[in-house]
Amino acid sequence: MKTLKRYSLGKDGLPTAAAINAYERDGVVCIQNAFDPQWVAHGRRAVAAAISTAAKSELREDHAVKDGKSLFFFDTFLWRRLPSFRKLTFESPAARLAKKVMRSKELLLYFDMAIVKEPGTPAETPWHYDEAYWPVSGTQVCNVWMALDDVPEEAALRFALGSHKLQENFKGIDFFTNKGMRDQKDPSPPNWDTESNGLEVAIAPMKAGDCAILNFRTHHSAPGNPQKNRRRRVICTHWFGDDARYVDKKWECNPNERGEELVDRGRLECSVFPRVF
């Protein structure tokens, strides 16, 4: 399986033209050392706070698997209740990276998310793409996936390169049941591990502080965490660019947050999805 190339930042601290071209071609680009050690340490403290205060969140998902000891945890919209996430979301390089890669003049925050797979957690993240879950359309919508731990190949994200250009729509898949989400009539997404359909699958091992930036139509998946002594902690921030618009989908979205007083095909800016640039 191909290993996704990691690009360095330019002298201005932003993605280079080569990195942007890779994002537009493949639907994903990996940036090395995108976040310095101070931001990585801050992110780890933020994730610890998210887990310790998870009982206060109505949006969290935490599932013990198999032996009841390993854990797959995630929570969203953390910036609204934890100052550490608010600082990371609004002050870290994430927003500038997203804006540059999407060639966007404006930038809105959609939501942030913490993901933790404890050592030995077998729970896989199935092949999916983010648009299937979200009430959004456009070409300038992305996810900045920030690694807080080294991620070896056996625990790394996989991407179907160029899948963001596919015209066919697919239903969202529940991460914990692997079943299609209710009320969605589209077919299930391909299993790109066995159905190449002419696209190449790439794996993205990373070091702590690296990030992957992926288009919201890029198909991706992840294995469990087979490492015996290391968590796989991640913070994702999701962003709307210039052409992103609200779509009044008739089924439940995930996260199930639709902003305030938005109209179908209208702009997304509101207090829930605030402007950053």
N, C-alpha and C positions, 0 to 999 in steps of 0.2 A: 504494500500500500504506500502511496506517495506521502511524503512528509511535507506539510505546508511550510513554505519559506517564511522566515521571520525577517522583517524589514526593520532597519534602524530609523530613528527619527532624524529629521534634517537639523541643520544648525539652529533653526528657529524653534526647535522643540516640537515641530509639527510633522505629520506624515509627508513623505516626499512624493513627487509626481509618480515615481515607480510604484509606490505603495497604493496610491489612489487608483492607478491604472489596474493594479491587481484586484483591488476591491470591485471595480466596475466590471472586470472580466470574469472573476470567479465568484463574486457575491460575498467574499470574505477576505480579510487580510489580517495577518498576525504581525503585531508591532512589539519588538523586544525593548525591554527597559522603558516602557511607556510611563510607568509609575515608579518614582524613586523609593528607596527603602523607608523613608518617613511615611509616605502614603501607604505603603504595604503594612507597616506597623499600625497605622491609624485604622486601616481597613480591618485588620485582625481584631483590634479592640472593638470596633463597631459590630462585627459579627458576634463576638462574645456577648455584647450588650443585647443584640437582637435575640439570641438564644435565651439569655437569662430573663428577659422580659417578654418572652413569647406568649405567655398567658394573657397579656394585655392586647394582643393582636387578633382581630377577627379574620385576617387574611392569611395566617400562617398555615403551612402544611408540614407536619412532622410524623413520619411513619417508621415505626420499628419494623424490621424485616427479619424473616427467618427465625433466628434464635432470640429475638426480642432485645438484643443488645446493640446491634448495628443500627444506624439511623440515617435517614435521608430527610433533610430539613430544608424548607425554603419559606421565605416571607417576603412580602412586597409592600410598596409605599412606606418604606421605613423612614424616609426623610421627614414624614409628617409627624412622627412621634419620637424620634431619636436625634438629638443634636449632632451626634457623631456622623450619622448618615447624611444629614442635611449639609454638613461641612464638606464631606467627601463628594456629594453629588454636585454641589454648586461651586466648589473651589478647586477640586482636583483637575487634572488634565482631561478628564473624560469628555466633558462638553466640547472643549476645543478640538479634540481628536475627532469626535463625531461630526462636528460642523465642517471641518476641513475635508474629511474623507467623502462626505456627501456633496461637497461643493455647494453648500447651502449658505444663504445670507442670514437667515434667521434660524433660531433653534428653540424648541420647546422641550421641556422634560415630560416624558410620558410616565414612567415609574422606575423606581430602583428595586433591586431584589438581592437577597442573600441566599446562597445555595451552599449547603454543607453535606458532603457524603463522608461519614465517619469511616475509619479504617475497617476494611472487611465488609463494607456495605455492598451487597450484590445487586441492588436495585439499579437497573439500566434506565436511561432516558431514551425513549423510542424515537425513531426517525419522525421528524415533524418540521414544520416551519411556522414562524410566529404569527404571520398574518391570519392564519386560520382561527386563532384565538382572540383576535383583537378587532375592535370596531373602527378600523382605519383603512384607508387606501392611499396610494401614492407610490412614488419611487424613492423618496428621501425619508426613509424610516430605518433606523438601525439599532443594534444592540452592541454596547461596549462591554465585553466579557473580561473582567479583570481577575487574573490569577493571584491569589494570596499565598499559595503554596506552589512548590515545584510540581508540575503535572507530567509524569512520565507517559510514554506511549500507551501503556496498559490502562491508564485512567483518563486519556485525553479525548477531547471532542473530535468528531468525525464530520466532514462536510462533503456534500455532493457538489462538486465545483461546477458553476454555471447554472445550477438549478433555479436561481432567482429569475432566470429568463424564461422559464417554462410558462406556457399560457394556461395550462390546466390547473384548476383549483382542487385542493384536497381537504378533507375534514381534519379537525384537530384530534389528537390522540391523548387520552387521559394518561398522565405519567405513571399513575399507580395501579391502574387496571389494564393498561394497554388496549383499551376499547375505544372506539370512536365516540366523540362527544355527541350527546343526544341532539336531535332535531337538525343535525347537519346532513344534507343529502349528498354531498360530494363523496367520491370514493376515498378509501384510505390511502395515505401516501405510500409510495413504493418502499420496499425494504432495500435500500441502496447497497447493502452488504451482499445481496444476491441478485438484484435487478439493476444492472448498470445502465440500461437504456442509453448507452452511448456517452454517459458522463463518468468522469473519474472521481473516485472517492479519495480524499486526503485526510490525514490525521494531523493533529496540531498539539504536539507536546510543547510545554511552556515552562519557563522559570517564573518564580514569584516576581511580580512587577510587569510581566508581559501582559498583553491583552490581544484578544481577537475582536475585530469589528466585523459584524455580519449584517447583511441586508435582511429585512424581515421576511423575505420570501426564500431565503436560502435554506435548503433542507439540511438538517444536522441531527446528530444523536450523540450519546455518550454512554460508555459502559458504567458499571458500578465502580467502586473503589477497592481493588484487590490488595492495595498496599496494607501491610500489617501494622505499621506504626505512624502513618501520616494521614491526616485529614486531607480532603480536597475542598478547600474553602474558596468561594468565588463571590464577587459582587458584580452584578450586572446593572448597567444603566441603559435605559431605552429612550430614544430621542426621535422627535418629529422635525423634519426640515420644511423647506418652503412649500412643497406641493402636497404635504400630508393633509388629508381631509377626513372628517368624521363620517362613518358609515353606520346607519341605523340597522344593524343586523338583528334578525328576529329571534336569535337564539342566545343563550347565556354565554357571555364572554369570560375570559380568564386572563388577568384578574377582572372581576365583574365590576368595573368602575368605568362609567361613561361620561364623566365630567359634569359640567353644569350648563344647562340651557343650550346645548349644542343642537344644531339642525343638520339633517342629512345632507351630505356633500359640502357642508360648511367648514369653516376653519375651526381649529381645535383649541385655541388659546382660551384659558379660563384659570381660575384659582387652583383647580385640581391639576391642570397641565400648564404650569407657569412658563413664561418666557425666560430664557437664560441669555440669549443674544437676540 
